[in-house]
Amino acid sequence: METWLSLLPPLIAIGAALLTREVILSLSLGIVSGSLILADFSVSKGLTDSFQVVFAQVADPDWAVPNIMFLLVLGGLTALVGASGGAEGFGRWAISKVKSRSGAQMVPFISGCAVFIDDYFNCLAVGQIARPITDRQGVSRAKLAYILDSTAAPICILVPLSSWGAYLMSQIAKPIEQYDVGLTPMTAFISLIPANYYAIMALLLLLLTIWLRMDIGPMKKHEQKAMQQVRQDRVETEDPGNRAVDLVLPLAVLIGASLFFILQTGGYFTKNKDVVQALGDANVMISLLYAGVISVIFAAILYIPRKRVRAKDFLPTFSKGMESMLGAVVILILAWSIGEIVNKLGTGEYLAGLVKAANLPVEVMPVALFVIAGTMAFATGTSWGTFAIMIPIGAAVAGQFSPDWVLPFIGAVLAGAVFGDHCSPISDTTILSSAGAQCEHIDHVRTQLPYALLAAGTAGVGYLVYGFSHQVWLGLAMSTVLLVVILLFLKKRTATA
């Protein structure tokens, strides 16, 4: 379709979610409105197509089914860990090691940077590790969700040895050959890193806000409420039987098994592929599901003989944990569905066409690509889909002038896509960050948005500087200095208020 009407469904879904806080209803409205547009406003056909789109997402055997099953299995494992006392024991152990709220926030930050293999895995696994620590130190679930989200895509897109790195190398291989950049996909990816201003600014902003102990916008209320709650909960009975090992071992098995199966399904062990090739060819969701099942079996062996969870309570506890994930599963399915709707409507192509038609001066093209890619990812909820559409466009624009500009222009596209995906309510990574932190989804979206906008604003200035100077490092330096100055100003203003 590729008209302005293609923008309506995502705008309806996102706007309604922010206004009403009812995410499921808002996504449903977006799906129905998109189906009506595709059906030429025939109500009966539009409603029928809406159900068919949702059912098609649920029934996808290669992606949706293992994804949903992994979420449910992880919910069950979480409940078992809680029932065994592992989370409580780990929280008590952490109190002796982590002495401050800043230290508690550094745990998911460092863990998120270390677990860079995949953004889905990052959000869910690090959430399991960090939640007992942040809860005990009075860090809100909204803050934890923000930390998880900011160390998911922004880390994965900067690391070659990740599922993102493998995908992006496949996407940039043709442009760098077509425009005679003179680099291999791996070296080109590494060269792209300093041009990805948003990912770098998002990580720097997260680190600085933890270090400066400052909260921005709606996050303040959530943090104040969490600190008040933890003070009320300080007096509690001690149970020396609740040991940290009951959380650490199942999660260690989950992480180790996930890495093994990702490499195994990618052909690392059987087809002699290198790590990057294996990551690109791996079936990540099947791998995570296999690892989740093995972790549950390991938990049964660990808990039942020691009576940490009684045999008769094991399956009921597991089932109850699965039920706790149903809300996140429904939101994820609806997000996939509206993603399919906007794909059929050609929303991404319509926005990409605006870039081609604008005929802007080359000096402002980097920031224009950043904004358009960000808008596209925000509206569609997918950064990978935005990469597929916008990378060739960014490379083509740069290729008209100089091969030296191809990678920085692609870097602007990557940064914009991560920005849009980072703050979109219909992004799967945003949804899974909420699930990993066990935070209300709309609370996560609202509290993260000011941080994302601040990082994006400073990144945008950096791309303007690059556009006029053609110096990638100068643009990055300007973004960094501007971000630090703004944060110090906000910190001083808060202190004197």
WOJOLIN-V659919 format. One record per residue. OMEGA is omega in radians with two decimals (NA if undefined). D_LAST is the distance of its C-alpha to the last C-alpha in whole Angstrom. Layout:
OMEGA|D_LAST  OMEGA|D_LAST
This chain:
3.02|52  3.03|49  -3.13|48  3.10|45  -3.13|46  3.12|45  -3.02|41  -3.09|41  3.12|42  3.12|39  3.10|37  -3.11|38  -3.09|37  3.14|34  -3.14|32  3.13|34  -3.12|32  -3.10|29  -3.01|29  -3.05|32  3.11|30  -2.99|34  -3.09|35  3.10|39  -3.09|39  3.11|38  3.11|40  3.10|43  3.11|42  3.13|42  -3.12|45  -3.14|47  3.10|46  3.12|47  3.09|50  3.11|51  3.13|50  -3.13|52  -3.11|55  3.05|55  2.98|53  -3.03|56  -3.08|55  3.14|57  3.13|57  3.13|53  3.11|53  3.14|56  3.11|54  3.13|51  -3.12|52  3.12|54  -3.14|51  -3.14|50  3.13|53  3.12|54  -3.12|50  -3.01|51  -3.12|54  -3.01|54  -3.05|55  -3.05|54  -2.98|50  -3.06|49  3.10|51  3.10|51  3.14|47  -3.13|47  3.12|49  3.11|47  -3.14|44  3.12|46  3.14|47  3.06|44  3.10|43  3.11|46  3.11|45  3.13|42  3.12|43  3.10|46  3.12|43  -3.13|41  3.13|45  -3.05|46  -3.10|43  -3.14|42  3.13|38  3.12|38  3.11|40  3.10|38  3.12|35  3.09|36  -3.10|37  3.13|34  3.13|32  -3.11|34  -3.10|33  -2.96|30  -3.04|28  3.07|24  3.09|22  3.11|22  3.12|26  3.13|27  3.11|25  3.13|27  3.08|30  3.10|30  -3.12|29  3.14|32  3.13|34  3.09|34  -3.11|34  -3.12|38  -3.00|39  -2.99|39  -3.10|43  -3.07|42  3.10|38  -3.11|40  3.13|41  -3.08|37  -3.00|35  -3.10|38  -3.13|39  3.07|35  3.12|34  -3.11|37  -2.94|36  -3.00|32  3.10|32  -3.11|33  -3.11|31  3.09|27  -3.07|28  -3.12|29  3.07|26  3.03|23  -3.05|23  3.06|23  3.10|26  3.12|24  3.10|23  3.11|26  3.10|28  3.13|25  3.13|27  -3.10|30  -3.08|30  3.05|29  3.07|31  -3.14|34  -3.13|35  3.06|33  -3.07|35  -3.09|38  3.12|38  -3.05|38  3.13|41  -3.07|44  3.09|45  3.09|44  3.10|45  -3.13|43  3.13|44  -3.14|48  -3.09|47  3.10|46  3.08|48  -3.12|51  -3.07|49  -3.08|49  -3.11|52  3.13|54  -3.10|52  3.05|52  -3.10|56  -3.07|56  2.98|54  3.11|55  3.06|52  3.14|54  2.98|52  3.10|53  3.14|51  -3.14|49  3.07|49  3.11|47  3.13|45  3.11|44  3.13|43  -2.99|41  -3.12|39  3.11|37  -3.14|37  -2.99|35  -3.05|32  -3.13|30  3.14|31  3.13|30  3.13|27  3.13|26  3.13|27  3.11|25  3.12|22  -3.12|23  -3.11|24  3.13|20  3.06|18  -3.09|20  -3.13|20  -3.14|16  -3.14|16  3.13|14  -3.04|14  3.02|14  -3.07|15  -3.14|17  -3.12|17  -3.11|14  3.13|16  3.12|19  3.11|18  3.13|17  3.14|20  3.13|22  3.11|20  -3.12|21  -3.09|25  3.07|26  3.14|25  -3.06|27  -3.07|30  -3.11|30  -3.11|33  -3.13|36  3.13|40  3.07|40  -3.07|43  3.13|45  3.14|47  -2.99|44  -3.13|44  -3.09|42  -3.12|45  2.98|45  -3.00|42  -3.05|43  3.11|47  3.13|47  3.07|44  3.08|45  3.12|49  -3.12|47  -3.12|45  3.14|48  3.11|51  3.12|48  3.13|49  -3.07|52  3.06|53  3.10|51  -3.11|53  3.13|56  3.09|56  3.08|55  -3.11|59  -3.07|57  -3.00|60  -3.05|63  3.08|63  3.07|62  3.05|59  -3.02|56  -3.12|52  3.10|51  -3.13|54  3.11|54  3.14|50  -3.08|51  -3.05|54  2.97|53  -2.97|52  -3.05|49  3.07|49  3.14|52  3.13|51  3.13|48  3.09|50  -3.13|53  3.11|50  3.13|49  3.12|52  3.13|53  3.11|50  3.10|51  3.10|54  3.12|53  3.11|51  3.13|54  -3.11|56  -2.97|53  -2.96|52  3.14|55  -3.13|57  3.12|55  3.01|54  2.95|50  -3.13|51  -3.08|54  -3.10|57  -3.14|57  -3.01|53  -3.10|53  3.06|53  3.11|52  3.12|48  3.14|49  3.11|49  3.09|46  3.08|44  3.13|46  -3.12|45  -3.13|41  -3.04|41  3.12|43  3.12|40  3.13|39  -3.14|43  3.13|43  -3.12|40  3.12|41  3.13|44  3.09|43  3.06|41  -3.09|44  3.13|46  3.03|43  3.09|44  3.12|47  -3.10|47  3.05|45  3.11|47  3.13|50  -3.12|49  -3.13|48  -3.14|44  3.14|44  3.13|47  3.13|46  3.10|42  3.11|44  3.11|47  3.11|44  -3.11|43  -3.06|47  -3.02|47  -3.14|44  -3.08|46  3.03|43  -3.07|43  -3.10|43  -3.11|40  -3.13|38  3.12|40  3.14|38  3.08|35  3.09|37  3.10|38  -3.10|35  -3.11|34  3.11|37  3.10|38  3.12|34  -3.13|35  -3.13|38  3.10|37  -3.08|34  -3.07|37  3.14|40  -3.12|38  3.05|40  -3.11|39  3.07|43  3.09|44  3.08|42  -3.06|43  -3.11|47  -2.92|46  -3.13|44  3.09|45  3.14|49  3.12|47  3.13|45  -3.13|47  3.11|50  -3.13|47  -3.10|47  3.09|51  -3.03|52  -3.09|50  3.06|50  -3.12|51  -3.10|48  -3.03|45  -3.09|46  3.08|44  3.12|41  3.06|41  3.09|42  3.09|39  3.08|37  3.14|39  -3.12|38  3.14|34  -3.14|34  3.11|36  3.09|34  -3.13|31  3.12|33  -3.07|34  -3.04|31  3.14|29  3.10|32  -3.10|32  3.08|36  -3.14|36  3.11|38  3.08|36  3.13|33  -3.10|35  3.03|36  3.05|33  -3.14|32  -3.13|35  3.12|35  -3.02|31  -3.11|33  3.02|30  -3.00|30  -3.08|31  3.04|29  3.11|26  -3.11|26  -3.07|27  -3.10|24  -3.13|21  -3.01|23  3.12|23  3.11|20  -3.13|21  -3.14|24  3.11|23  3.11|21  -3.14|24  3.14|26  3.13|25  3.07|25  3.12|28  3.08|29  3.11|28  3.13|30  3.03|33  3.11|33  3.11|33  -3.10|36  -3.11|38  -3.10|38  -3.06|39  3.12|41  -3.08|39  -3.08|38  3.09|36  3.09|34  3.11|33  3.12|32  3.14|30  3.09|28  -3.11|27  -3.14|26  -3.13|24  3.13|22  -3.13|21  -3.14|20  -3.14|18  -3.13|16  3.12|15  3.08|14  3.13|12  3.12|10  3.14|10  -3.13|9  3.11|6  -3.11|5  -3.09|6  -3.10|4  NA|0
